[in-house]
Amino acid sequence: MPVATLLTWLVVGIVLALPASLLVILQNLEAATQDMHSPARFSVLLSADATIDKAALVSQRIGARMDVADVVFVDKEQALAGFAADTGLEGLLASLAENPLPHTVLVNPRDDLGSEELAVLARALDSFDGVDEVVFDTLWQARLMGALQSGRRLVFGIGLLMVMGAVLILANTIRLAIEARRDEIVVIKLIGGGDAYARRPFLYTGLWSGLGGGLLGAAMAGLFFLYLSAPVDQLLQLYHSDRSFSGLGVIGVLTMMLFGGGIGLLSAWQAAAVQLKDLEPR
C-alpha cells in the first residue's frame, strides 16, 4: 500500500506541477514586462531628398493636429551624431561620403487615444507629403501583450486537460479500492450501513491522495524553480531589472495542496457514488 500511495501521489503531483510551473513562469514574464512599458510614439521618417526646411514644415503641420500631444524634430545630422555616440562607431561613420539617415519627426499622440485612434493617426501621418515611412515604436509591446495573453489561455487549457486526467486517474484508483473491498461493503450494507457510511473511508482516501499529490507537486515545482532561478536572475540583471525570479511561495504551496485535495475528494465522491450503487446484498 505505501508504494501504491506514493505512485498515486507522484502521478497527481506531476499533473499539478506542470500547469502550476507554466503559470508561475508566465506570471514572472508579465511582471518583468511591466518595467518595459513606454508611452505610444510614432517615428515619422522623411524621404531622403527632403530639405531641412521642408522637414520642419512637416513637423509643424503634424504638431498642429488635435490628436498629437507634441512632436520632436530630429534632423539627420543630429540623428547620425546620436547613433555614433550610442554605438561607438564615430570613426566609421565619419568616413561615410554622405549621411544615410533621414530627417525624423518623433510624434507623441495624446494619452487618451485608443488603438483605433492610433491606427487612424498612423494612416494620416503616412499621407503627409515628404513622409517615407511611419514606424510605431511601441508596436512590439502590443505584440508582446498579445503573446502573453495567448500564453495564459494556453496554460489554462493545458491545466484543464491535466486536471481532467487527474480526476480520471484518482477515480479509477478509488474504483479499484472499492472492488478490493467489495465483500466488506456488502457486509456493511447487510447490517444496516448506508452508502454514506460505506463511502466515507474512500472519501478520506481521495482527500489524502490529493493532498499528498499536491504537496509532492509543489516540491517538484520548487526544485524546478530553484534550478531555473539563477540563470533567469542573471538575465534580468543584464537588462538592468531589479526584479528576481519568484516561485510558488507559501500561498502557492497551500493552493496546490487544497486544489489537489479538492480534486481527490471530487474523484472519490464520483467513483464511490457510481460503484456503491451496484453493490447491494442479495
ChimeraX commands (.cxc) that place a marker at each C-alpha (Angstrom):
marker #1 position 0.00,0.00,0.00 radius 0.5
marker #1 position 2.73,2.59,0.72 radius 0.5
marker #1 position 4.16,2.03,-2.77 radius 0.5
marker #1 position 0.72,2.39,-4.37 radius 0.5
marker #1 position 0.05,5.55,-2.38 radius 0.5
marker #1 position 3.41,7.02,-3.37 radius 0.5
marker #1 position 2.74,6.26,-7.04 radius 0.5
marker #1 position -0.65,7.94,-6.80 radius 0.5
marker #1 position 0.94,10.99,-5.18 radius 0.5
marker #1 position 3.57,11.05,-7.91 radius 0.5
marker #1 position 1.00,10.97,-10.70 radius 0.5
marker #1 position -1.14,13.70,-9.11 radius 0.5
marker #1 position 1.98,15.74,-8.32 radius 0.5
marker #1 position 3.19,15.68,-11.93 radius 0.5
marker #1 position -0.28,16.56,-13.19 radius 0.5
marker #1 position -0.45,19.60,-10.88 radius 0.5
marker #1 position 3.22,20.64,-11.14 radius 0.5
marker #1 position 3.23,21.13,-14.93 radius 0.5
marker #1 position 0.44,23.75,-15.24 radius 0.5
marker #1 position 1.49,25.40,-11.96 radius 0.5
marker #1 position 5.06,25.78,-13.21 radius 0.5
marker #1 position 3.92,27.20,-16.54 radius 0.5
marker #1 position 1.60,29.64,-14.77 radius 0.5
marker #1 position 4.34,30.88,-12.42 radius 0.5
marker #1 position 6.76,31.34,-15.34 radius 0.5
marker #1 position 4.09,33.31,-17.19 radius 0.5
marker #1 position 3.47,35.49,-14.14 radius 0.5
marker #1 position 7.18,36.24,-13.91 radius 0.5
marker #1 position 7.23,37.22,-17.58 radius 0.5
marker #1 position 4.27,39.54,-17.08 radius 0.5
marker #1 position 5.93,41.13,-14.05 radius 0.5
marker #1 position 9.16,41.66,-15.98 radius 0.5
marker #1 position 7.37,43.26,-18.93 radius 0.5
marker #1 position 5.68,45.81,-16.66 radius 0.5
marker #1 position 9.04,47.60,-16.45 radius 0.5
marker #1 position 9.21,47.84,-20.23 radius 0.5
marker #1 position 6.06,49.85,-20.78 radius 0.5
marker #1 position 6.53,53.17,-22.53 radius 0.5
marker #1 position 4.01,55.62,-23.98 radius 0.5
marker #1 position 2.97,55.15,-27.59 radius 0.5
marker #1 position 5.12,57.06,-30.04 radius 0.5
marker #1 position 5.49,57.26,-33.80 radius 0.5
marker #1 position 8.75,57.81,-35.66 radius 0.5
marker #1 position 7.99,59.57,-38.94 radius 0.5
marker #1 position 10.89,59.04,-41.34 radius 0.5
marker #1 position 11.03,61.63,-44.11 radius 0.5
marker #1 position 12.25,60.99,-47.63 radius 0.5
marker #1 position 15.98,61.11,-48.25 radius 0.5
marker #1 position 15.74,64.19,-50.52 radius 0.5
marker #1 position 13.69,66.24,-48.03 radius 0.5
marker #1 position 15.37,69.52,-47.11 radius 0.5
marker #1 position 15.56,70.69,-43.52 radius 0.5
marker #1 position 13.05,73.48,-44.26 radius 0.5
marker #1 position 10.55,71.02,-45.70 radius 0.5
marker #1 position 11.13,68.66,-42.78 radius 0.5
marker #1 position 10.49,71.49,-40.31 radius 0.5
marker #1 position 7.27,72.37,-42.16 radius 0.5
marker #1 position 6.07,68.76,-41.99 radius 0.5
marker #1 position 6.90,68.68,-38.27 radius 0.5
marker #1 position 4.90,71.86,-37.74 radius 0.5
marker #1 position 1.87,70.51,-39.62 radius 0.5
marker #1 position 1.94,67.27,-37.66 radius 0.5
marker #1 position 2.17,69.14,-34.37 radius 0.5
marker #1 position -0.94,71.13,-35.27 radius 0.5
marker #1 position -3.14,68.01,-35.26 radius 0.5
marker #1 position -5.66,67.68,-32.43 radius 0.5
marker #1 position -4.71,64.05,-31.72 radius 0.5
marker #1 position -0.99,64.84,-31.29 radius 0.5
marker #1 position 0.38,65.90,-27.89 radius 0.5
marker #1 position 3.78,67.09,-29.07 radius 0.5
marker #1 position 6.44,66.46,-31.71 radius 0.5
marker #1 position 10.23,66.43,-31.63 radius 0.5
marker #1 position 12.10,67.17,-34.84 radius 0.5
marker #1 position 15.44,65.37,-35.22 radius 0.5
marker #1 position 17.49,66.41,-38.23 radius 0.5
marker #1 position 19.71,63.86,-39.95 radius 0.5
marker #1 position 22.98,65.29,-38.61 radius 0.5
marker #1 position 21.71,65.13,-35.04 radius 0.5
marker #1 position 20.44,61.59,-35.60 radius 0.5
marker #1 position 23.80,60.47,-37.02 radius 0.5
marker #1 position 25.68,62.02,-34.10 radius 0.5
marker #1 position 23.39,60.29,-31.60 radius 0.5
marker #1 position 23.75,56.96,-33.38 radius 0.5
marker #1 position 27.54,57.28,-33.43 radius 0.5
marker #1 position 27.62,58.07,-29.71 radius 0.5
marker #1 position 25.38,55.13,-28.85 radius 0.5
marker #1 position 27.28,52.58,-30.95 radius 0.5
marker #1 position 30.84,53.88,-30.58 radius 0.5
marker #1 position 31.31,53.89,-34.37 radius 0.5
marker #1 position 32.28,57.54,-34.70 radius 0.5
marker #1 position 35.35,56.79,-36.84 radius 0.5
marker #1 position 33.50,54.51,-39.22 radius 0.5
marker #1 position 30.53,56.83,-39.65 radius 0.5
marker #1 position 32.81,59.83,-40.20 radius 0.5
marker #1 position 34.28,58.07,-43.24 radius 0.5
marker #1 position 30.90,57.86,-44.99 radius 0.5
marker #1 position 30.53,60.02,-48.08 radius 0.5
marker #1 position 27.01,61.07,-47.09 radius 0.5
marker #1 position 24.61,60.76,-44.20 radius 0.5
marker #1 position 22.40,57.67,-44.73 radius 0.5
marker #1 position 19.88,58.68,-42.07 radius 0.5
marker #1 position 16.75,60.73,-42.93 radius 0.5
marker #1 position 15.21,63.61,-41.05 radius 0.5
marker #1 position 12.87,62.21,-38.39 radius 0.5
marker #1 position 9.85,63.56,-36.57 radius 0.5
marker #1 position 9.07,61.88,-33.23 radius 0.5
marker #1 position 5.32,62.11,-32.65 radius 0.5
marker #1 position 3.78,61.61,-29.21 radius 0.5
marker #1 position -0.01,61.13,-29.52 radius 0.5
marker #1 position -2.48,62.08,-26.80 radius 0.5
marker #1 position -2.62,59.63,-23.91 radius 0.5
marker #1 position -6.38,59.09,-24.23 radius 0.5
marker #1 position -6.21,57.66,-27.75 radius 0.5
marker #1 position -7.29,54.07,-28.22 radius 0.5
marker #1 position -5.94,51.51,-30.66 radius 0.5
marker #1 position -8.36,52.58,-33.41 radius 0.5
marker #1 position -7.47,56.27,-33.00 radius 0.5
marker #1 position -3.78,55.40,-33.11 radius 0.5
marker #1 position -4.32,53.46,-36.33 radius 0.5
marker #1 position -6.12,56.47,-37.84 radius 0.5
marker #1 position -3.25,58.74,-36.78 radius 0.5
marker #1 position -0.69,56.38,-38.33 radius 0.5
marker #1 position -2.51,56.47,-41.68 radius 0.5
marker #1 position -2.77,60.26,-41.50 radius 0.5
marker #1 position 0.95,60.63,-40.79 radius 0.5
marker #1 position 1.80,58.35,-43.68 radius 0.5
marker #1 position -0.23,60.54,-46.04 radius 0.5
marker #1 position 1.82,63.69,-45.42 radius 0.5
marker #1 position 3.87,64.88,-48.37 radius 0.5
marker #1 position 7.53,64.01,-47.94 radius 0.5
marker #1 position 6.94,61.14,-45.47 radius 0.5
marker #1 position 8.70,57.94,-46.46 radius 0.5
marker #1 position 7.75,55.62,-43.59 radius 0.5
marker #1 position 5.87,55.69,-40.28 radius 0.5
marker #1 position 7.14,53.42,-37.51 radius 0.5
marker #1 position 5.01,52.69,-34.46 radius 0.5
marker #1 position 7.70,52.41,-31.80 radius 0.5
marker #1 position 5.57,50.54,-29.24 radius 0.5
marker #1 position 4.02,48.04,-31.64 radius 0.5
marker #1 position 6.25,45.38,-30.08 radius 0.5
marker #1 position 4.52,45.96,-26.76 radius 0.5
marker #1 position 1.12,45.19,-28.25 radius 0.5
marker #1 position 2.54,42.04,-29.81 radius 0.5
marker #1 position 4.14,41.03,-26.52 radius 0.5
marker #1 position 0.91,41.56,-24.60 radius 0.5
marker #1 position -0.95,39.50,-27.19 radius 0.5
marker #1 position 1.61,36.71,-26.89 radius 0.5
marker #1 position 1.34,36.74,-23.08 radius 0.5
marker #1 position -2.45,36.65,-23.22 radius 0.5
marker #1 position -2.30,33.72,-25.64 radius 0.5
marker #1 position 0.19,32.01,-23.34 radius 0.5
marker #1 position -2.12,32.44,-20.36 radius 0.5
marker #1 position -5.01,30.83,-22.25 radius 0.5
marker #1 position -2.70,28.03,-23.36 radius 0.5
marker #1 position -1.63,27.40,-19.76 radius 0.5
marker #1 position -5.24,27.30,-18.57 radius 0.5
marker #1 position -6.15,24.93,-21.40 radius 0.5
marker #1 position -3.27,22.58,-20.57 radius 0.5
marker #1 position -4.12,22.83,-16.88 radius 0.5
marker #1 position -7.75,21.90,-17.52 radius 0.5
marker #1 position -6.74,18.85,-19.53 radius 0.5
marker #1 position -4.25,17.78,-16.86 radius 0.5
marker #1 position -6.83,18.21,-14.09 radius 0.5
marker #1 position -9.34,16.12,-16.04 radius 0.5
marker #1 position -6.65,13.45,-16.33 radius 0.5
marker #1 position -6.01,13.61,-12.58 radius 0.5
marker #1 position -9.72,13.24,-11.84 radius 0.5
marker #1 position -9.93,10.15,-14.05 radius 0.5
marker #1 position -6.79,8.63,-12.52 radius 0.5
marker #1 position -7.97,9.17,-8.95 radius 0.5
marker #1 position -11.47,7.96,-9.77 radius 0.5
marker #1 position -10.02,4.76,-11.22 radius 0.5
marker #1 position -7.85,4.32,-8.13 radius 0.5
marker #1 position -10.88,4.65,-5.85 radius 0.5
marker #1 position -12.85,2.28,-8.08 radius 0.5
marker #1 position -10.14,-0.39,-7.71 radius 0.5
marker #1 position -10.10,0.17,-3.93 radius 0.5
marker #1 position -13.87,-0.33,-3.79 radius 0.5
marker #1 position -13.62,-3.52,-5.85 radius 0.5
marker #1 position -10.94,-4.82,-3.49 radius 0.5
marker #1 position -13.30,-4.27,-0.53 radius 0.5
marker #1 position -16.46,-5.47,-2.23 radius 0.5
marker #1 position -17.26,-8.18,0.32 radius 0.5
marker #1 position -16.68,-5.79,3.24 radius 0.5
marker #1 position -19.06,-3.22,1.74 radius 0.5
marker #1 position -21.74,-5.86,1.18 radius 0.5
marker #1 position -21.48,-6.91,4.85 radius 0.5
marker #1 position -21.77,-3.27,5.95 radius 0.5
marker #1 position -24.97,-2.91,3.98 radius 0.5
marker #1 position -26.33,-6.20,5.36 radius 0.5
marker #1 position -26.07,-4.89,8.92 radius 0.5
marker #1 position -27.80,-1.63,8.02 radius 0.5
marker #1 position -24.97,0.64,6.92 radius 0.5
marker #1 position -25.91,3.05,4.15 radius 0.5
marker #1 position -23.98,4.32,1.16 radius 0.5
marker #1 position -22.83,7.39,3.10 radius 0.5
marker #1 position -21.20,5.23,5.77 radius 0.5
marker #1 position -19.56,2.94,3.19 radius 0.5
marker #1 position -18.42,5.92,1.14 radius 0.5
marker #1 position -16.66,7.77,3.97 radius 0.5
marker #1 position -13.31,5.86,4.05 radius 0.5
marker #1 position -12.95,6.22,0.29 radius 0.5
marker #1 position -13.52,9.97,0.55 radius 0.5
marker #1 position -10.71,10.09,3.11 radius 0.5
marker #1 position -8.53,8.09,0.70 radius 0.5
marker #1 position -9.27,10.50,-2.16 radius 0.5
marker #1 position -8.62,13.53,0.03 radius 0.5
marker #1 position -5.34,12.06,1.30 radius 0.5
marker #1 position -4.23,11.17,-2.22 radius 0.5
marker #1 position -4.99,14.68,-3.47 radius 0.5
marker #1 position -3.32,16.47,-0.57 radius 0.5
marker #1 position -0.21,14.33,-0.81 radius 0.5
marker #1 position -0.08,14.71,-4.57 radius 0.5
marker #1 position -0.44,18.49,-4.28 radius 0.5
marker #1 position 2.40,18.66,-1.74 radius 0.5
marker #1 position 4.64,16.45,-3.88 radius 0.5
marker #1 position 3.79,18.53,-6.96 radius 0.5
marker #1 position 4.71,21.72,-5.10 radius 0.5
marker #1 position 8.03,20.14,-4.09 radius 0.5
marker #1 position 8.80,19.16,-7.70 radius 0.5
marker #1 position 7.88,22.64,-8.94 radius 0.5
marker #1 position 10.05,24.19,-6.21 radius 0.5
marker #1 position 13.07,22.12,-7.27 radius 0.5
marker #1 position 12.49,23.16,-10.88 radius 0.5
marker #1 position 12.29,26.84,-9.94 radius 0.5
marker #1 position 15.44,26.51,-7.82 radius 0.5
marker #1 position 17.24,25.10,-10.85 radius 0.5
marker #1 position 15.86,27.86,-13.08 radius 0.5
marker #1 position 16.20,30.90,-10.83 radius 0.5
marker #1 position 19.97,31.55,-11.09 radius 0.5
marker #1 position 20.23,31.93,-14.90 radius 0.5
marker #1 position 16.96,33.88,-15.03 radius 0.5
marker #1 position 18.19,36.32,-12.37 radius 0.5
marker #1 position 21.40,36.80,-14.34 radius 0.5
marker #1 position 19.39,37.52,-17.48 radius 0.5
marker #1 position 17.27,40.08,-15.63 radius 0.5
marker #1 position 20.40,41.79,-14.33 radius 0.5
marker #1 position 21.70,42.09,-17.90 radius 0.5
marker #1 position 18.53,44.02,-18.71 radius 0.5
marker #1 position 19.10,46.25,-15.65 radius 0.5
marker #1 position 16.00,44.96,-13.90 radius 0.5
marker #1 position 15.77,44.90,-10.10 radius 0.5
marker #1 position 13.31,42.03,-10.19 radius 0.5
marker #1 position 14.16,38.42,-9.38 radius 0.5
marker #1 position 12.56,35.14,-10.29 radius 0.5
marker #1 position 9.80,34.23,-7.82 radius 0.5
marker #1 position 8.46,30.74,-7.24 radius 0.5
marker #1 position 5.27,29.38,-5.73 radius 0.5
marker #1 position 5.68,30.76,-2.23 radius 0.5
marker #1 position 3.75,29.52,0.80 radius 0.5
marker #1 position 0.40,30.59,-0.68 radius 0.5
marker #1 position 1.16,28.69,-3.89 radius 0.5
marker #1 position 2.06,25.52,-1.98 radius 0.5
marker #1 position -1.12,25.68,0.11 radius 0.5
marker #1 position -3.16,26.37,-3.02 radius 0.5
marker #1 position -1.74,23.30,-4.76 radius 0.5
marker #1 position -2.44,21.14,-1.73 radius 0.5
marker #1 position -6.00,22.39,-1.36 radius 0.5
marker #1 position -6.61,22.08,-5.08 radius 0.5
marker #1 position -5.22,18.55,-5.07 radius 0.5
marker #1 position -7.35,17.67,-2.05 radius 0.5
marker #1 position -10.43,19.05,-3.77 radius 0.5
marker #1 position -9.71,17.02,-6.90 radius 0.5
marker #1 position -9.17,13.88,-4.81 radius 0.5
marker #1 position -12.39,14.43,-2.86 radius 0.5
marker #1 position -14.39,15.06,-6.02 radius 0.5
marker #1 position -12.94,12.00,-7.75 radius 0.5
marker #1 position -13.62,9.78,-4.77 radius 0.5
marker #1 position -17.19,11.03,-4.45 radius 0.5
marker #1 position -17.91,10.43,-8.13 radius 0.5
marker #1 position -16.34,6.94,-8.17 radius 0.5
marker #1 position -17.98,5.86,-4.90 radius 0.5
marker #1 position -21.40,7.13,-5.96 radius 0.5
marker #1 position -21.27,5.03,-9.12 radius 0.5
marker #1 position -19.71,1.88,-7.65 radius 0.5
marker #1 position -21.62,1.66,-4.38 radius 0.5
marker #1 position -24.91,1.82,-6.23 radius 0.5
marker #1 position -24.16,-1.57,-7.78 radius 0.5
marker #1 position -23.02,-3.23,-4.56 radius 0.5
marker #1 position -26.21,-4.44,-2.90 radius 0.5
marker #1 position -26.64,-7.56,-0.74 radius 0.5
marker #1 position -28.57,-10.41,-2.36 radius 0.5
marker link #1:1,2 radius 0.2
marker link #1:2,3 radius 0.2
marker link #1:3,4 radius 0.2
marker link #1:4,5 radius 0.2
marker link #1:5,6 radius 0.2
marker link #1:6,7 radius 0.2
marker link #1:7,8 radius 0.2
marker link #1:8,9 radius 0.2
marker link #1:9,10 radius 0.2
marker link #1:10,11 radius 0.2
marker link #1:11,12 radius 0.2
marker link #1:12,13 radius 0.2
marker link #1:13,14 radius 0.2
marker link #1:14,15 radius 0.2
marker link #1:15,16 radius 0.2
marker link #1:16,17 radius 0.2
marker link #1:17,18 radius 0.2
marker link #1:18,19 radius 0.2
marker link #1:19,20 radius 0.2
marker link #1:20,21 radius 0.2
marker link #1:21,22 radius 0.2
marker link #1:22,23 radius 0.2
marker link #1:23,24 radius 0.2
marker link #1:24,25 radius 0.2
marker link #1:25,26 radius 0.2
marker link #1:26,27 radius 0.2
marker link #1:27,28 radius 0.2
marker link #1:28,29 radius 0.2
marker link #1:29,30 radius 0.2
marker link #1:30,31 radius 0.2
marker link #1:31,32 radius 0.2
marker link #1:32,33 radius 0.2
marker link #1:33,34 radius 0.2
marker link #1:34,35 radius 0.2
marker link #1:35,36 radius 0.2
marker link #1:36,37 radius 0.2
marker link #1:37,38 radius 0.2
marker link #1:38,39 radius 0.2
marker link #1:39,40 radius 0.2
marker link #1:40,41 radius 0.2
marker link #1:41,42 radius 0.2
marker link #1:42,43 radius 0.2
marker link #1:43,44 radius 0.2
marker link #1:44,45 radius 0.2
marker link #1:45,46 radius 0.2
marker link #1:46,47 radius 0.2
marker link #1:47,48 radius 0.2
marker link #1:48,49 radius 0.2
marker link #1:49,50 radius 0.2
marker link #1:50,51 radius 0.2
marker link #1:51,52 radius 0.2
marker link #1:52,53 radius 0.2
marker link #1:53,54 radius 0.2
marker link #1:54,55 radius 0.2
marker link #1:55,56 radius 0.2
marker link #1:56,57 radius 0.2
marker link #1:57,58 radius 0.2
marker link #1:58,59 radius 0.2
marker link #1:59,60 radius 0.2
marker link #1:60,61 radius 0.2
marker link #1:61,62 radius 0.2
marker link #1:62,63 radius 0.2
marker link #1:63,64 radius 0.2
marker link #1:64,65 radius 0.2
marker link #1:65,66 radius 0.2
marker link #1:66,67 radius 0.2
marker link #1:67,68 radius 0.2
marker link #1:68,69 radius 0.2
marker link #1:69,70 radius 0.2
marker link #1:70,71 radius 0.2
marker link #1:71,72 radius 0.2
marker link #1:72,73 radius 0.2
marker link #1:73,74 radius 0.2
marker link #1:74,75 radius 0.2
marker link #1:75,76 radius 0.2
marker link #1:76,77 radius 0.2
marker link #1:77,78 radius 0.2
marker link #1:78,79 radius 0.2
marker link #1:79,80 radius 0.2
marker link #1:80,81 radius 0.2
marker link #1:81,82 radius 0.2
marker link #1:82,83 radius 0.2
marker link #1:83,84 radius 0.2
marker link #1:84,85 radius 0.2
marker link #1:85,86 radius 0.2
marker link #1:86,87 radius 0.2
marker link #1:87,88 radius 0.2
marker link #1:88,89 radius 0.2
marker link #1:89,90 radius 0.2
marker link #1:90,91 radius 0.2
marker link #1:91,92 radius 0.2
marker link #1:92,93 radius 0.2
marker link #1:93,94 radius 0.2
marker link #1:94,95 radius 0.2
marker link #1:95,96 radius 0.2
marker link #1:96,97 radius 0.2
marker link #1:97,98 radius 0.2
marker link #1:98,99 radius 0.2
marker link #1:99,100 radius 0.2
marker link #1:100,101 radius 0.2
marker link #1:101,102 radius 0.2
marker link #1:102,103 radius 0.2
marker link #1:103,104 radius 0.2
marker link #1:104,105 radius 0.2
marker link #1:105,106 radius 0.2
marker link #1:106,107 radius 0.2
marker link #1:107,108 radius 0.2
marker link #1:108,109 radius 0.2
marker link #1:109,110 radius 0.2
marker link #1:110,111 radius 0.2
marker link #1:111,112 radius 0.2
marker link #1:112,113 radius 0.2
marker link #1:113,114 radius 0.2
marker link #1:114,115 radius 0.2
marker link #1:115,116 radius 0.2
marker link #1:116,117 radius 0.2
marker link #1:117,118 radius 0.2
marker link #1:118,119 radius 0.2
marker link #1:119,120 radius 0.2
marker link #1:120,121 radius 0.2
marker link #1:121,122 radius 0.2
marker link #1:122,123 radius 0.2
marker link #1:123,124 radius 0.2
marker link #1:124,125 radius 0.2
marker link #1:125,126 radius 0.2
marker link #1:126,127 radius 0.2
marker link #1:127,128 radius 0.2
marker link #1:128,129 radius 0.2
marker link #1:129,130 radius 0.2
marker link #1:130,131 radius 0.2
marker link #1:131,132 radius 0.2
marker link #1:132,133 radius 0.2
marker link #1:133,134 radius 0.2
marker link #1:134,135 radius 0.2
marker link #1:135,136 radius 0.2
marker link #1:136,137 radius 0.2
marker link #1:137,138 radius 0.2
marker link #1:138,139 radius 0.2
marker link #1:139,140 radius 0.2
marker link #1:140,141 radius 0.2
marker link #1:141,142 radius 0.2
marker link #1:142,143 radius 0.2
marker link #1:143,144 radius 0.2
marker link #1:144,145 radius 0.2
marker link #1:145,146 radius 0.2
marker link #1:146,147 radius 0.2
marker link #1:147,148 radius 0.2
marker link #1:148,149 radius 0.2
marker link #1:149,150 radius 0.2
marker link #1:150,151 radius 0.2
marker link #1:151,152 radius 0.2
marker link #1:152,153 radius 0.2
marker link #1:153,154 radius 0.2
marker link #1:154,155 radius 0.2
marker link #1:155,156 radius 0.2
marker link #1:156,157 radius 0.2
marker link #1:157,158 radius 0.2
marker link #1:158,159 radius 0.2
marker link #1:159,160 radius 0.2
marker link #1:160,161 radius 0.2
marker link #1:161,162 radius 0.2
marker link #1:162,163 radius 0.2
marker link #1:163,164 radius 0.2
marker link #1:164,165 radius 0.2
marker link #1:165,166 radius 0.2
marker link #1:166,167 radius 0.2
marker link #1:167,168 radius 0.2
marker link #1:168,169 radius 0.2
marker link #1:169,170 radius 0.2
marker link #1:170,171 radius 0.2
marker link #1:171,172 radius 0.2
marker link #1:172,173 radius 0.2
marker link #1:173,174 radius 0.2
marker link #1:174,175 radius 0.2
marker link #1:175,176 radius 0.2
marker link #1:176,177 radius 0.2
marker link #1:177,178 radius 0.2
marker link #1:178,179 radius 0.2
marker link #1:179,180 radius 0.2
marker link #1:180,181 radius 0.2
marker link #1:181,182 radius 0.2
marker link #1:182,183 radius 0.2
marker link #1:183,184 radius 0.2
marker link #1:184,185 radius 0.2
marker link #1:185,186 radius 0.2
marker link #1:186,187 radius 0.2
marker link #1:187,188 radius 0.2
marker link #1:188,189 radius 0.2
marker link #1:189,190 radius 0.2
marker link #1:190,191 radius 0.2
marker link #1:191,192 radius 0.2
marker link #1:192,193 radius 0.2
marker link #1:193,194 radius 0.2
marker link #1:194,195 radius 0.2
marker link #1:195,196 radius 0.2
marker link #1:196,197 radius 0.2
marker link #1:197,198 radius 0.2
marker link #1:198,199 radius 0.2
marker link #1:199,200 radius 0.2
marker link #1:200,201 radius 0.2
marker link #1:201,202 radius 0.2
marker link #1:202,203 radius 0.2
marker link #1:203,204 radius 0.2
marker link #1:204,205 radius 0.2
marker link #1:205,206 radius 0.2
marker link #1:206,207 radius 0.2
marker link #1:207,208 radius 0.2
marker link #1:208,209 radius 0.2
marker link #1:209,210 radius 0.2
marker link #1:210,211 radius 0.2
marker link #1:211,212 radius 0.2
marker link #1:212,213 radius 0.2
marker link #1:213,214 radius 0.2
marker link #1:214,215 radius 0.2
marker link #1:215,216 radius 0.2
marker link #1:216,217 radius 0.2
marker link #1:217,218 radius 0.2
marker link #1:218,219 radius 0.2
marker link #1:219,220 radius 0.2
marker link #1:220,221 radius 0.2
marker link #1:221,222 radius 0.2
marker link #1:222,223 radius 0.2
marker link #1:223,224 radius 0.2
marker link #1:224,225 radius 0.2
marker link #1:225,226 radius 0.2
marker link #1:226,227 radius 0.2
marker link #1:227,228 radius 0.2
marker link #1:228,229 radius 0.2
marker link #1:229,230 radius 0.2
marker link #1:230,231 radius 0.2
marker link #1:231,232 radius 0.2
marker link #1:232,233 radius 0.2
marker link #1:233,234 radius 0.2
marker link #1:234,235 radius 0.2
marker link #1:235,236 radius 0.2
marker link #1:236,237 radius 0.2
marker link #1:237,238 radius 0.2
marker link #1:238,239 radius 0.2
marker link #1:239,240 radius 0.2
marker link #1:240,241 radius 0.2
marker link #1:241,242 radius 0.2
marker link #1:242,243 radius 0.2
marker link #1:243,244 radius 0.2
marker link #1:244,245 radius 0.2
marker link #1:245,246 radius 0.2
marker link #1:246,247 radius 0.2
marker link #1:247,248 radius 0.2
marker link #1:248,249 radius 0.2
marker link #1:249,250 radius 0.2
marker link #1:250,251 radius 0.2
marker link #1:251,252 radius 0.2
marker link #1:252,253 radius 0.2
marker link #1:253,254 radius 0.2
marker link #1:254,255 radius 0.2
marker link #1:255,256 radius 0.2
marker link #1:256,257 radius 0.2
marker link #1:257,258 radius 0.2
marker link #1:258,259 radius 0.2
marker link #1:259,260 radius 0.2
marker link #1:260,261 radius 0.2
marker link #1:261,262 radius 0.2
marker link #1:262,263 radius 0.2
marker link #1:263,264 radius 0.2
marker link #1:264,265 radius 0.2
marker link #1:265,266 radius 0.2
marker link #1:266,267 radius 0.2
marker link #1:267,268 radius 0.2
marker link #1:268,269 radius 0.2
marker link #1:269,270 radius 0.2
marker link #1:270,271 radius 0.2
marker link #1:271,272 radius 0.2
marker link #1:272,273 radius 0.2
marker link #1:273,274 radius 0.2
marker link #1:274,275 radius 0.2
marker link #1:275,276 radius 0.2
marker link #1:276,277 radius 0.2
marker link #1:277,278 radius 0.2
marker link #1:278,279 radius 0.2
marker link #1:279,280 radius 0.2
marker link #1:280,281 radius 0.2
marker link #1:281,282 radius 0.2
view
